[in-house]
């Protein structure tokens, strides 16, 4: 069996951005101008921050700003999963997903774990949302001890 992308393509270029920063507004404007799509991993608990030097988009603009793009979880409060209990990990994922679905009006199917770190508890927490159809991708290579980039996708089952 060979995996192919739409129109029989065997390669894809993906764009993935984290944290819902105010700069997403300009980036999405450019993406829309050129017909590009992206995945935006948002922290629902960190939306609406306006500190001058650091700004995130407001929850009320998620639906219109990210329309036509994928909205994905990144942990409600962007906490490092290596220091969280299994219960807190479940809350980070579940509360983020629930809020992002409410804000975006779309089913949230992806998760990019905070800081690129993951634990077995995080993996099990993600699997709890759809144990029969979850796909997990981990980057090859290690940047430093315990660091691995990666995405989790909750597939409709």
MOLINTA-V167876 format. One record per residue. N is the residue number from 1. D_FIRST is the distance of its C-alpha to the first C-alpha in Angstrom with 2 decimals. Layout:
((N;D_FIRST) (N;D_FIRST))
This chain:
((1;0.00) (2;3.79) (3;6.66) (4;9.63) (5;13.19) (6;15.62) (7;16.52) (8;13.29) (9;14.50) (10;12.61) (11;15.62) (12;17.97) (13;21.50) (14;22.60) (15;26.20) (16;27.24) (17;30.90) (18;32.80) (19;36.04) (20;36.98) (21;39.55) (22;41.91) (23;40.42) (24;37.36) (25;39.64) (26;39.95) (27;36.34) (28;35.14) (29;37.76) (30;36.28) (31;32.67) (32;33.83) (33;35.85) (34;32.87) (35;30.24) (36;28.39) (37;26.92) (38;27.20) (39;26.76) (40;30.16) (41;30.52) (42;33.94) (43;36.46) (44;38.21) (45;41.19) (46;41.80) (47;41.81) (48;45.18) (49;46.51) (50;49.09) (51;50.70) (52;51.30) (53;49.48) (54;46.42) (55;45.34) (56;42.46) (57;41.79) (58;43.49) (59;41.69) (60;43.10) (61;41.31) (62;37.75) (63;36.90) (64;38.29) (65;37.44) (66;33.74) (67;33.20) (68;30.00) (69;28.67) (70;27.00) (71;29.48) (72;28.32) (73;30.26) (74;31.82) (75;34.22) (76;37.33) (77;39.69) (78;37.43) (79;38.46) (80;37.20) (81;35.11) (82;36.42) (83;39.85) (84;38.95) (85;39.13) (86;36.20) (87;38.29) (88;38.86) (89;35.17) (90;34.47) (91;37.29) (92;36.08) (93;32.65) (94;33.90) (95;36.92) (96;35.08) (97;32.35) (98;35.03) (99;37.25) (100;34.60) (101;33.45) (102;37.13) (103;37.80) (104;34.76) (105;34.46) (106;30.68) (107;28.37) (108;27.81) (109;24.28) (110;24.38) (111;26.47) (112;27.38) (113;29.65) (114;33.12) (115;34.05) (116;30.56) (117;31.56) (118;29.92) (119;30.93) (120;29.50) (121;31.71) (122;30.08) (123;26.59) (124;27.94) (125;29.82) (126;26.81) (127;24.86) (128;27.91) (129;27.27) (130;24.00) (131;23.07) (132;20.27) (133;18.15) (134;19.15) (135;17.07) (136;19.06) (137;18.80) (138;21.35) (139;22.42) (140;22.68) (141;26.31) (142;29.51) (143;32.27) (144;34.81) (145;35.07) (146;33.04) (147;31.62) (148;27.96) (149;26.78) (150;24.14) (151;23.04) (152;22.37) (153;20.95) (154;22.21) (155;19.77) (156;21.41) (157;20.92))
